[in-house]
Amino acid sequence: MPNWGGGKKCGVCQKAVYFAEEVQCEGSSFHKSCFLCMVCKKNLDSTTVAVHGEEIYCKSCYGKKYGPKGYGYGQGAGTLSTDKGESLGIKYEEGQPHRPTNPNASRMAQKVEGSDGCPRCGQAVYAAEKVIGAGKSWHKSCFRCAKCGKSLESTTLADKDGEIYCKGCYAKNFGPKGFGFG
């Protein structure tokens, strides 16, 4: 049928669009009343429209239909959506349930690889309480000077014969002796 009115065709209803009722989006023309989300039918404007091919969506519906899926892609800060998108024509495939590779799923309860135990107390050292010093894994509570009991950090320790000391005790006990030292 010839377009006698001379207007462009609406991208939704395919009827003539005249200047007074025209909304343009990515080279296509729409009636103001047709410029709606294809899914939820909300009115759109230049800040809320998302185009996919010849289809127009609000940003929310576009994200649900074409955006990334999975954990961390909720509907806003601190939310977890259970909407799988069936209303948008998305086919959801039920997969196998997640199983951790380690049968002991708690990361805090994992024994530190290659260590028999804390050098001070001999007990197993777990990831949540591990401190590394002098090339060994220690419990936080055992990571103290062998002489004075002062709590240590990896930068404030000295080791001798498998035991750790604060720099002060190390200097007193193992440092040079004589006039001018100590």
C-alpha positions as CSV (number, residue, x, y, z in Angstrom):
1,M,0.0,0.0,0.0
2,P,1.5,3.4,-0.9
3,N,2.5,5.7,1.9
4,W,0.4,8.8,0.8
5,G,0.9,10.7,4.0
6,G,4.7,10.8,3.5
7,G,5.6,9.9,7.1
8,K,8.0,7.2,8.2
9,K,6.7,3.8,9.3
10,C,6.6,3.0,13.1
11,G,9.0,0.2,14.1
12,V,6.3,-1.4,16.2
13,C,2.9,-1.0,14.5
14,Q,4.2,-0.3,10.9
15,K,1.7,2.6,10.5
16,A,2.8,6.0,9.3
17,V,4.5,8.2,11.9
18,Y,4.1,12.0,11.5
19,F,6.5,14.6,12.9
20,A,4.3,15.6,15.9
21,E,4.1,12.1,17.2
22,E,7.5,10.8,16.2
23,V,10.2,9.4,18.5
24,Q,13.5,8.4,16.9
25,C,15.7,5.7,18.2
26,E,18.8,4.3,16.3
27,G,17.5,5.3,12.9
28,S,14.0,4.0,13.4
29,S,10.8,6.0,14.0
30,F,8.1,5.2,16.5
31,H,4.8,6.6,17.7
32,K,5.1,8.0,21.2
33,S,2.4,5.6,22.2
34,C,4.2,2.6,20.6
35,F,7.6,3.5,22.2
36,L,7.1,0.8,24.9
37,C,9.2,-2.0,26.3
38,M,8.5,-5.2,24.4
39,V,8.1,-7.2,27.6
40,C,6.7,-5.1,30.4
41,K,5.1,-2.3,28.3
42,K,6.7,0.6,30.3
43,N,7.0,3.9,28.5
44,L,10.6,4.4,27.3
45,D,12.7,7.5,26.7
46,S,16.3,8.0,25.5
47,T,17.7,7.2,29.0
48,T,15.7,4.0,29.6
49,V,15.7,2.4,26.2
50,A,17.9,-0.6,25.2
51,V,17.8,-1.8,21.6
52,H,18.4,-5.4,20.5
53,G,18.1,-5.7,16.7
54,E,14.7,-4.3,15.8
55,E,13.3,-4.8,19.4
56,I,13.2,-2.2,22.1
57,Y,13.3,-2.9,25.9
58,C,13.6,-1.1,29.1
59,K,17.1,-1.6,30.6
60,S,15.8,-3.9,33.3
61,C,14.0,-6.3,30.9
62,Y,17.0,-6.1,28.4
63,G,19.4,-7.1,31.2
64,K,17.2,-10.0,32.3
65,K,16.9,-11.3,28.7
66,Y,20.3,-10.6,27.2
67,G,22.6,-9.6,30.2
68,P,25.0,-11.8,32.1
69,K,23.6,-14.6,34.1
70,G,24.7,-16.2,37.4
71,Y,25.7,-15.3,40.9
72,G,26.5,-11.6,41.4
73,Y,24.2,-10.3,38.7
74,G,21.2,-9.5,40.9
75,Q,18.6,-6.7,40.4
76,G,20.5,-4.2,42.5
77,A,22.8,-3.9,45.4
78,G,22.4,-6.7,47.9
79,T,19.8,-8.7,46.1
80,L,19.6,-12.2,44.7
81,S,17.0,-12.7,42.1
82,T,15.3,-16.0,41.6
83,D,13.7,-14.8,38.4
84,K,15.0,-17.2,35.7
85,G,13.5,-15.2,32.9
86,E,10.8,-17.6,31.6
87,S,8.5,-14.7,30.9
88,L,11.1,-13.3,28.6
89,G,11.4,-16.5,26.5
90,I,14.6,-17.6,28.2
91,K,15.0,-21.4,28.5
92,Y,16.6,-22.2,31.8
93,E,18.6,-25.5,31.9
94,E,18.7,-27.1,35.3
95,G,22.3,-28.2,35.8
96,Q,24.0,-30.5,38.3
97,P,24.2,-29.1,41.8
98,H,27.5,-27.5,42.8
99,R,29.8,-29.8,44.6
100,P,33.1,-28.5,46.1
101,T,36.3,-30.1,44.9
102,N,37.4,-30.6,48.5
103,P,35.0,-32.8,50.5
104,N,35.7,-30.6,53.5
105,A,34.0,-27.5,52.0
106,S,35.0,-25.1,54.7
107,R,38.1,-23.1,53.6
108,M,38.7,-22.2,57.2
109,A,39.1,-25.9,58.1
110,Q,41.6,-26.8,55.4
111,K,44.9,-28.0,56.8
112,V,47.9,-26.1,55.5
113,E,49.5,-28.1,52.7
114,G,52.9,-29.6,53.6
115,S,52.9,-28.7,57.3
116,D,52.8,-31.4,60.0
117,G,51.8,-28.9,62.6
118,C,52.8,-25.7,64.4
119,P,56.5,-25.8,65.4
120,R,55.6,-24.5,68.8
121,C,52.7,-26.6,70.0
122,G,52.7,-29.5,67.4
123,Q,49.0,-29.1,66.6
124,A,47.6,-28.9,63.0
125,V,47.6,-25.4,61.5
126,Y,44.5,-24.5,59.6
127,A,44.1,-21.7,57.0
128,A,42.1,-19.4,59.3
129,E,44.8,-19.3,61.9
130,K,48.0,-19.6,59.8
131,V,50.9,-17.2,60.1
132,I,54.1,-17.8,58.1
133,G,57.4,-17.0,59.7
134,A,60.9,-18.5,59.4
135,G,59.6,-20.6,56.5
136,K,57.1,-22.4,58.7
137,S,53.3,-22.2,59.4
138,W,52.4,-21.2,62.9
139,H,49.2,-20.5,64.9
140,K,48.6,-16.8,65.5
141,S,48.6,-17.5,69.2
142,C,52.0,-19.4,69.0
143,F,53.7,-16.7,66.8
144,R,55.5,-15.2,69.8
145,C,59.0,-14.7,71.0
146,A,60.4,-17.9,72.7
147,K,62.0,-15.8,75.5
148,C,59.7,-12.9,76.4
149,G,56.4,-14.0,74.7
150,K,56.1,-10.8,72.7
151,S,53.7,-11.1,69.7
152,L,55.7,-11.1,66.5
153,E,55.2,-10.1,62.9
154,S,57.1,-11.5,59.9
155,T,59.2,-8.3,59.8
156,T,60.0,-8.3,63.6
157,L,61.4,-11.8,64.1
158,A,64.7,-13.5,64.1
159,D,65.0,-17.3,64.1
160,K,67.6,-19.7,65.4
161,D,67.5,-23.5,65.6
162,G,63.9,-23.7,64.6
163,E,62.7,-21.2,67.3
164,I,61.6,-17.6,66.7
165,Y,62.5,-14.5,68.8
166,C,61.9,-10.8,68.8
167,K,64.9,-8.9,67.6
168,G,65.7,-7.6,71.1
169,C,65.8,-11.1,72.7
170,Y,67.8,-12.4,69.8
171,A,70.4,-9.7,70.1
172,K,70.7,-10.2,73.9
173,N,71.0,-14.0,73.6
174,F,72.8,-14.6,70.3
175,G,74.3,-11.3,69.3
176,P,77.9,-10.2,69.8
177,K,79.1,-9.9,73.4
178,G,81.5,-7.4,75.0
179,F,82.1,-3.7,75.5
180,G,79.8,-1.6,73.3
181,F,77.2,-4.4,72.6
182,G,74.0,-4.2,74.6
